[in-house]
Amino acid sequence: EMLPEVPPPTLPWYAPLVRLVAFSPPVRSVILLAAAAITLLSFTFLHDSQLTRIEWARHTVRASLQALWRRYQRPPAPGDAPPPPRR
């Protein structure tokens, strides 16, 4: 008597990624170094003592982007309705 053929189990979508990390020492090292760098940078730059520096950087970037936006924005054509107020 012939038994029906059983299909092989389907692996989840992340199985190739897990296999790559599990069997590749260079990949594991890069991931570990990246995690360590992110941790150190987070504790260094997001510490309360750096708050004024972060605010200054945010303000500078925002002001620069706004200046660029205003420089290259077209003026409204005569008769156009004014833009709605920003929230």
N, C-alpha and C positions, 0 to 999 in steps of 0.2 A: 504494500500500500504506500502511495506517495504522500508525504506530508507537505502541506503548503509552505512555500518559501517565506521565511520571516524577513521583513526588511531590516536593514541595519538601523540602529538608533540614530536619530538626528541630533546633532550637536547644537548647542546654543550659538548665537551669532558671535559671541565673544571668545569662543574656544580657540580660534587661531591666535588671537592676541595673548591669551593666557599661555598657550603653548610657546609663543615667542619669548615671553618674559620668563617662563619657567626654565627654558632650555638654552637661553643665550646670556652668558655672563656679561658681555659688553652692554647689552640692553639693560640688564638689571643695574649695572654700575651707573649708566647714564640716568636712569630713572631715580636712583638713590641720590646722586649728586644734584639733580634738578630739585628734588624734594628738600634736600638740605639747604640749597641756595634760596629757594622760596621761603623757607622757614626763617633763615637768617635775615633776609631782606625785609620780611614782614615785621619781625621784632625790632629791626633797626629803624626802618623808616615809618612805621605805623605806631611807634611808641608815643606816648603823650608829650614827651619833651620835644618831639619833632612837629607838633601840631601847627605852630606858627609857620614853619618852613613849608609844610604841605599846603596850608592856606595861601601862602604867598605864591607858590608854584601854580596852584589852581587858578588864582586870580590872574596871574600873568598869562597863562595859556588861554583862559576865557577871554581876556581883553584882546589878545592877539587874534583869536578867531573872530571876534566881533569886528575888529578893525578890518580884517580881510573881507568879511561878509559885507560890510558897509561899502568898502572900496569897489567891489565888483557887482554890487546890486544895481539893477537898472532903476532909474527914477520912474515914478508912475507917469503914464501918459496923461495928457490933459483930458479931463472928463472922466477919468477912472474913479471908482468909488474907493475911499480909503480902506486900507486893510483892517480886518477885525482886530480888536484889542487882544494883546497877548495875555495869557494867564500866568 
